Structures are given as structure tokens and as C-alpha cells.
Amino acid sequence: MNFLTFEEVVEILGSDRVAHESYSRFISKAEEVVDQLTNRYYQQHKLEDDPVKFRAKQFKKAICMQLIYFSDMETDTFEGLNREPEHISIGRTSISKSSGKTGTGNSRTVPLVAQDVYGCLTGTGLLYRGI
């Protein structure tokens, strides 16, 4: 895919927002997630040739937002985002999760797509699912 270079990410976000290591680790998955969300629009159309510059710019921003999300969460899979630790110790206090599956009713699912991605793509037509 390669929609964004590290230099473009720095230009969009600033030099201190995403380290090169995070870029290298998460860019492929960030691009894939946004590409899927937009029905792979830029698989059929060239990003650099898009006559609607706003749409192309927002698509690139959306990838950057997803990259930040993965970088901040330190994972790029749904399972990784929703994994809970089995055991936590802080000082003399420790908490262990039971091995049995019991529903507590207060489990929270973390989405794979960052909310900021939707904000970037709103109004571009890339989220349209009509006929």
C-alpha cells in the first residue's frame, strides 16, 4: 500500500508525535484499517491524482490518527487492545484474575478503529455505503 512516508507523517503531525520505530511497527496495519474503512477507495484511484485535495488530505490524516492510536496503545490488533492482565502487583497489593469465565457485566471493548479516524473522514464521502 504505502500511502504515507515517515516524512509525510512528520509533516502532518509534527516531529515529536510519532517515533520512527512506532511508524515502522504500525504503519502497515494503520493503512490497512483505514483502507478497509473507506472500502479500499484508493486501491481503485490514485491518491496523488485525486482531484479533491481535501479528501486525499483527510485520508492521510486518518492514517496518521490510526497510527497515533496504535502507537499510544502499543498494539495493533483487536485482541491486543482488549487483552486484560492476568495479575497486577503494586507494592504489597496484588490482584489476580480468576481463570474461570464469569460475566461481571462491566466489561468494555476497545475498538480497533480510533474515533479520530471517523472525524477525519466525515464529510469526505469515503465513509459512504449507499448504492
N, C-alpha and C positions, 0 to 999 in steps of 0.2 A: 504494500500500500504506500507507505512513506509519504503521507500528506504534509508532515511538518519536520523540518530540521531543528536541531537544538538551537541554532541561531535564531530561527523564527520564533521559537518558544520564548527565548530571552527577550526578543523584540516585543512580543505581545505581553508578557508577564513581568518583565524586569529581570535583572541579573541575579537577584537574591531569592527568587521564589522556588525554583526547582534546580536541584543539583544535577550535574551531568550524569552521575551514577543513577539517579532516580529516572531521568529521561531514558537512559539506555535500558533500564529494567522494565519500565511501564509503558513506553510509548506505543509499542505494537498493540497491546491489549486496549489501551485508551482509544487508539484509532479504530480498532475493530468494534468496540462498543458503540462509538458514535456513528460509524459506518452502518452498523445494523439498525440503529435507531432511525436513521434517515433513509431506510430502505435502499441502502447502497447507491444513492443518487450519483455520487461521484465515481462510481465504478463505470457508469454509462456516459458520464460527462466529465470533461477535463476541468479540474479545479482551477487551474491557472487561466483557462479560457472562458470562465463563467462571465457572461455579460453583466450579471447582477453582482457587483463587487461586494455589496453589503452581505449577501447570502454566503459568499465564499469566506469573507472575513469572520462572520459569525460561526461558520462551520469550524474554522481554525481555532477560534476562541473556545468553542465547545470541547474540542480535543484537549486544549490546554486545561480547561476546568476539570475534565476527567482525569488528566494526568496529575493535577494537584491532589485530587481526591484519592487516587491510588497511592500517591506518594505519602500523603498525610496518614492514611490508614495502614500503610506498609504492606499492602497485599492487593492483588488484582483479580481475585476470584470471589464468587458469591459465598462459597464455603469458608474461605479465609476471612471475609468480612463478618461472618456470622458465627465464627468459632468462639466458644466461651472457654476460659481457662478451667482446668480440672481442679487446680489447687492454687490458692493465693496465700502468701505469708507476708505480713507487715509487722516487723518487730516480733513480739511474742504472740501475736494474734494470727491464727491461720483459719482459713475457710476451705473446706473440701466439698466438691460437688458429688452428690450421690451417683452411683453407677446406674441405678435404675431410671427409666424414663417415666417421670411423673409430671403431669401437666400442672403448672402453677398458675397459668392464666396471665402471667405478666411477661411473657417472652416477647422480644422485639426483633423484628427482622430488619437488617440494614440492607438497603437496596444496592444493586450493582452500579446503577447509573446515578451520578451526582445530580442533585437538584439544580445546581448552577448550569448544567448542560441544557436542561429544558429552558431555562431563562435565556440562554444564548440563542437557542434555535427557534424560540417563539417569534412568530412574525416573518419567518423566512420562507415558509412553505415546505420546508424539509420534513416537518412532522406530519404533513397532510396524509391522510389514509383514505380519502374518498375515491370514488370511481370516476 
